[in-house]
Amino acid sequence: ALRFADSARFAAPLVIANEAIRFTIAEQLQAVGVKPMVLALEPVGRGTAPAVAVAALLALEIHPEAVIIVAPSDHAIRDVDALHAAIATAVAAAERGFLVTFSIPPSRPETGYGYIEHGPALGTAGAFEVASFVEKPPAARAAEMLAGGRHYWNSGMFAFRARDYLAELERFAPGIVDAARASLAGRSADLDFVRLGIDAFS
């Protein structure tokens, strides 16, 4: 949350979390002085795509051209200035309609991560087309990709206009968008939390 606390660059965060840890998250945000725009509670875990769909729909309630940064809470990022520079690059590409994924230069042939192969440059400095994704390769393939210099670790972080993400989901996984919309239609307020509709989200 503190990586995105600069109000000159970022809106307050939209936090999507499992309801079982809601008080821990609320207390930790309060302890560092971050007030989320929304703290929405998933009744059950359904993975990244539905959580991001809910966040995108919430963002569109605030601004029709909202660009969102998807940032899982478990990253160790030592150089926040470098992160902010990467975000500036990503936002410039997102504003051109691209869905952006952040890649990490690999330091070893890791078999537990996904890999992104960089393609041609996009015309926004530091942004490239994705040539391919390789999910958790065997050791020999990971070593080969490391030596080739074109493959990077997939960070699990993304940037895109909320409406562009939802348009792609409508094309490839419309059921997720329908369920996210229905879960928001069935939302309820509970103290500082927004509870998503249980049946729809489940």
Secondary structure, DSSP 4 states (H G I P E B T S, - for coil): -GGG--TTT-PPPEEEEEGGGHHHHHHHHHHTT---SEEEEESS---HHHHHHHHHHHHHHH-TT-EEEE--TT---S-HHHHHHHHHHHHHHHTTT--EEEEE--SS--SSS-EEEEEEE-SSTT-EEEEEEE-S--HHHHHHHHHHS-EEEEEEEEEEEHHHHHHHHHHH-HHHHHHHHHHHHT-EEETTEEEPPHHHH-
